[in-house]
């Protein structure tokens, strides 16, 4: 069930009133760790995160930087949250359109203190540092899971975790389909910011395309932020004017890019969620998240008494197609049989782990060798998590 929040002012007034009455301060953290009446065997006292959380106590809060119906990043997380309705004993609350400012700190506090949330999923990239890290220190019994952040052992609080999917696997396949469909040999990628997760998608898309047509190129344009509709439209139109005939993106909502490309009569690859309804003629396929499976697994682990703090839940959780983190959109009407055949073959190899996307010899787009022949980066390689380069075939710069 979606949570309809009070205004920030009314929440603060309620909390201050409770604190002033002395009724809240003594109990504000009792619900965030474990069942207070359940002692541990060693100490006779409750130990945060050490015993199973009962059904009525598991409250999972979700925070999105944009609207829930954006056809993109936030909608994908919202759909994942909605999937928890099938899990017994889990209550969910959420709040949308929360900026990456101190406002998210207040939203998190309100969810913890008013709504009794003991698990939070603040999903946007900019929520992590300093906002999640600050709140995690204030509420050590609450577990904070961030999408895409990098947990550092010994540096970050024990109650902070990071999860993310290898959606670049689906971008690789989307690149295969794009290359088969393109007549000009020019692809386009509208991107928000040159952070590792975005660069990885650009590079994997390009490598997938070049596995079909080695000379194909990908023009990238960075808009500077996650949701800048005017710049996204301008970038798409500019690419079409340059002869690019397939475009994909990594922005919060692909809606503007997909619809603009459809109006201009070119093909598109989707991202985050299914956008075929926005481009019934030109949509090829897309890289989608499957957050329901991820959030369901988290809920079940927590119900079993596993936590970040007791080591039962890993601080870094990653997975790809075979792990149920990501999926490929259905093929659009413009996708031919050769493209489908190659795409399905790549999917099969990802499922049996026989396909490595990053292997040598691999150069960046300045000619520098990133990986010599015979070397490779597996999906879990730290070098990919810290990616700062663009591969050969990408036209553009990271700065």
N, C-alpha and C positions, 0 to 999 in steps of 0.2 A: 504494500500500500504506500503510495507516495505521501510524503509529509508536506503539509502546507504550513510554512513557517510563519511565526509572528513577525512583525516588523522588528528591526534591530533595537529600536527604542523600547518597545514594550517588553522584549526579552530582557534587556538590561534592567528595566524597572522591576520585573518579577524577581530576577536573581538577587538584586540589591535588597529588595524587601525581605526575601528569605534569609539572606545573610544577616541583615539587621535584627531579625527576630531570633537568630541563633539556631534556627531549625535546619539550615542547609549545610553550614560549615562542617558539622560533625559527621554528616552522612554523605557528602558529595562524592566520595571515592569508594564507598562500600560496594556499589554496583559494578565498578569497572574492572575488578580483578577476577574474583571467583566467588563462590557462595560463602558468605561470611560464617555460616553455621557449620561449614565443613572443615574440620581441622586437618593439618598434615600429620603424618605419622610421627615425624621427628620432633616437631616443635609444639604440637597441640594448638597452633594458631593457623589461621588461614594464610596461605601463600599465594600471592597474585599470580595467576596464570598456571598454577600447578594442578588444579583439580577441574573436572569437567564443568563447563558452564551449563546450567539448566536451561531448558527451552525458553522460559519466560525472561531470562536474563540476556539472551543474545540479541542485541540491538545493533544493527549494522547501518552506519550512516555514509551517504554518498554525496559528493560535492562536485558540481560541474562548472566549468568556466563559461559555458554558453547554454543555449536553450536545449531542451530535451528532444526537440523535433528538428534538429539542424541537418538531418540527412548525413551526419558525419560523426565526429569523435564523441561528442556528448550524447548523441542518440544511441551510439553503440554501447556506451557504458550504462545508459538508462535501460536499454533492452536487457543488458546483463543483470542489472539490479532487479528488473521485473521478473526475470527467470527464477529468482530466489523464492518466489511465491509458492513454488512446488516443494520447497524444503521445509519440513515441519519444524516448528519451534523457532523460526527466525522472523524477527520484525525488522523491516527496513524503513529508513527515512531518507529524504534527499532534499537538496536545494540546488537550483540551477542559476546560471548567470551570475556567478560569484567571481569577481575580479581577482587577479593574482596580486593582491595587496593585503594590508592588515585586516581588511574586511573578512578574508577567509579565516583568520584567526578567531574572530568573533563568532563566525558561523560554527567553527569547530567547538569552541567553548560552550556555545548554546546547545549543541547536539549532545555534548557530554553531560552538562549540568542540568539541562532542562529535560532532554529527551532520553537521558540515561544510556546513551550510546557507549558501548565498550569496545567497538571496533569501527574505525573510520577509514574511508577510501576517498581521500581528496585527490581527484584524478588528473588535474592539469599539471603540466610540467613545472610552471612557475610557483606552484604551491609548496614545493619541497624545501627550498632554502631561501629565506630563513623560517618560513611560517610553520611547516610541519615540525621541523627540528625544535623550534621554540616551544610549541604546544606539547611535544612528546616529553620534553624535560619537565614541564609543569604537571603532566598527568602520566606518571610512569606505569600505571596499571592499565592504561588504555593502549590498544594496539593500533598503530598507524601504518597503513599500506599505501604506498605511492606508486602510481603507474609511470614507469620509465626512469625513476631516479636510481642513483647508484649508491647503495649502502656500503659504507667503509667501516670495517671492523676496527674498534678501538677509537673511532672518531665520532660516530653517530650513536644516538641512544639505542639501547637494546630493544626497545619497543617500536622500532621503526623497521619496516620491511619494504622491499621494492619488487614489483612484478612487471613483466612486459613480455610480449610475444614476438616471435620472429616473423613478423608480418612481411618482412622483406622477401621471405620465401614466396609469398603470393605476388609480390611486386615482380619478382623474377619471372614467374609464369605469365603475369600480365604483360611483361616486356616481350615474351615469346609471341604472344597473340598479337601485340602491337606491331611487331616486325613483320609478321606474316601479312598483316592487313595494310600496312603503309605502302603507298605507291611512290612517295617522294624520298623515302629513306631519312626523313626528318621527324623526330619525335619531340614532344614538349613536356616539361615538368614544371608546374607552378608550386613553389614551396614557401613555407612560412619563414623558418629560421634555419641557419646552417648548423644545427646541433647534430650530434652523432646519429640519433634515431632517424632524422630527416635525410641526412647524407647517405645513410645506409639504404634507405628506400630508393633514392635517386640512383645510386650505384648498382643496386641489385636489379632494378628495372632495366638499366642500360646493359648490364651483363647478360640478362635474359634475352634482350633484343639482339645483342651482338653474337649470341650463340646461334642465331638463325641467319643474320646478315651482319658479318663482321665489320662492314663499313658504315653501318647506320649510326646516327648521332642523336643525342638528347640535349636540347637547349633547356637550361634551367634558369628560372627567374625567381629570386627571393623577394617576397613582399614585405618582410620585416616583422610581421606579427601573425598570430594564429587566425584572425578573422579581419580581413581588410577587403570587403567586397569590391570596392571600386578598383583597387590595384589588381585584384584577381581577374576582374573582367578585362582591364587594360592589358594585362600580361597575356591572357588568352587570345584576345583580338590581335595583338601584336604578333604572336606566334603564327596565327592563321595567315596573316599578311605576309609572313616570311616563307610560306610554303609548307609549314608543319601540318601534318594531316592526322596525327594521333596525339592526344594530350591526356596526361594524368596529373595527379597533384598530391601534396601532403599539406593540407590546411585543415582547420577544424571542421569547416563545412564545405564539401566539394560542390555544393549546389550551384553556385555562381559559375564556376569553371565548367561544370557539366552542361548546364543550360546554355551558356554562351557558345560553347563548342557545337552544341546541337543546332543552334540557330545559324551558325556559320557553315554547317554542313560537313563537319569533320567528325572523326571517331574519338571516343573517350574510354579511359580506364578508370574505374571507380576506386574509392578508398574509404576505409572505416566501416561503411554500411553499404547496402544495396541501393544504387541510384538508377536502376534501369527505368524506373517510372519517369525520371527526369529527361531521359534521352532514349526513347523507344527505338529510334533508327540507328543511332551512332554508338550506343553503349556496347562495348566488346565483352568485358568481364571486369572484375575488380578484386581488390584485396580487402577482405573483411575480418573483423574481430569476432571471436566467440566468447565473450566475457561471461556468459551464463555458466559455462563449464568451469571457468576459473573461480568465479565467486562461489559457486556451489561447493567446490573442493575446499576453499578456505573455510566456509561455514561448517562443513563436516569435520574438518580438522580441529576447529575451535571447540565444537560440541564434544569432541573426544578428549578435550583437555589439553590439546597441543597449543603452544603459544610461541611467539618470537622469543619471549624472555626465557622459557625453559628449554629452548632448542628444538622443540617439536615441529616448528614451522621454519623453513629456511628464510634467511634475511634477503636472499636474492632468489627469486623464482622466475624462471624463464621456460619457454616452450614454443614449439612451432606447430606445423600442420599435424604431425603424428601425435602430438600431445593434446590436441583439441583447443589450442589457443587461437588459431586462425583458420580461415576457410576461403575458398574461391567463390566469387559470385557466379551465377549461372551465365552461360554464354549468350550473347545477344545475337540477333538475326544476321548480322554482317560477318560473323565468324565462320570461316570456311573449315572444311574437314581436315586439311593439312595442319592448320593452326590448332584445332582441337586435339589431333593426334599427338603433336609435339607437346602440347600443354599437359595432356593426361600422362604422357610418358614421364615428364618432369615431376608431376605429382607423385607417381608411383615410386620414383627414385627418392623423393623427399621422405616418403613414408617408410622406406626400408633403409634410409640413411646412406644411400649410395651416391647422392648428389651433393657436391661441395660447391657452393657458389663462388667463394673466394679462394682461388688457387693460382699458382704461378705458371708461366710468367705473367705478372700483373703489373701494369704501369698506371700512374696517375695521369691526369690530363695535361701535365707539363712535361711528360716523358720520363719522369723519375720511376725507377723500378721499386714497386712496393713489396712484391713477392717474387723471388727468383723461381725458376723452373724447379719443380719437385717439391715446393713448399706450399702450404695452404693454411688458411684460417678456418677452423671449425666454427660453428655458430656460437659457441660459448667463449670464443677467444676474446680476451680483454681488449685486444687491438681493435676489434669491431665495436665494442662498447664505447671506446674513446675515439672513434673515427673522426678525422678532421680533413679528409681529402676527397677528391672526386676522381673517378676512374677515367681512363682513356675512353674517349667517345662522348664524354659530357662536355658541352660547351657552356662555360660559365665559371665563376669564381666563388669561393666561400666567404670572401670579405671584399 
